[in-house]
Amino acid sequence: MSGGDGLFEVEPVEKKRPQGRPATVDKTFRAFDPHQVLLLPPSLDEWLPEDHLARFVADLVDDVLDLGPVLADYTEKRGFPPYDPRLMVRLLIYGYTTGIRSSRAIERKCADDVAFRFLAADQAPDFRSIARFRRRHLDALAGLFLQSLHLAQKLGMVRLGRVALDGTKLEASASKHKAMSYGRLTDKEERVEAETAELEARAAALLAEAEATDTAEDEAFGADGKDVDLPAELDRREKRLAKLQAAR
C-alpha cells in the first residue's frame, strides 16, 4: 500500500504486452481466423479462377491428349494400384511448363499450392512416384509434351506457362535444324517440319532438365531424402511452440 491520502491506494503496475503480439489499435480489420473450421469442405472446382492455366492443362490431358501409349504399359493386374496416369501427366505438364522441374518440389506443391492440388484432385504422390513415372514413360511423355506445345501454338497462345511459343522466336530457332535459314524456307511443309523440330527440342529439354534436377537432388539429399522445410524437432506445433518460447 502507498502512504498517500487514499486508505487502500495501490501502486500502479505497468502491464507488459507479451512479445510477438501486436499492440491494440483503434482500427477495424477484416475477420481473420486461421483455425476456422469449415462446415463443408470446399469444392476443388471453386479453388481456381476459370481462366487459370491449370484448368487448361486439366482439359488438355483429360479430353484431348492421347494417353494410349502410357496406358498400354500397364498390363499387370496384381499389386497395389498406381496413381492414375492422367493425374501424373497433369502434374508433369503443368509443373515443367511453369518452371517446376523437381519431383520433390512437385510433391510439396501438391500439399501447399492450390493449382497443383486442383490438378491432383487433392492427392499427394511422393517424389519417388513422380520421378519413376517420368522415367518409365519417358518416350510417351516426350510425345505428349510435343502435342501440348503444338496445340497451344495452334490456339494462338504466346506461351504455355513459361515455355515461349511465339512464332517469330520459333522461326529464329528453327534455322538451327536446317542447313538453310528459315527465311528461305518458303515451302509450307518445310516450315512445319522446322517448327515441329523446335517444339520437339523444347519438349526434350523440359524432360532432360527434370531428370538433371532430380539427379542433383538425389545426390544432395540421398535417393530417399526430402528437402524438408523444418528439422524433425520442429515438425509439430507443440514442439515448435516450446522451442520458440525457450529461445525468446
Summary of the structure (lengths in Angstrom):
residues: 248
radius of gyration: 27.3
end to end distance: 33.6
largest distance: 106.2
contacts: 572
relative contact order: 0.09
helix: 55%
strand: 2%
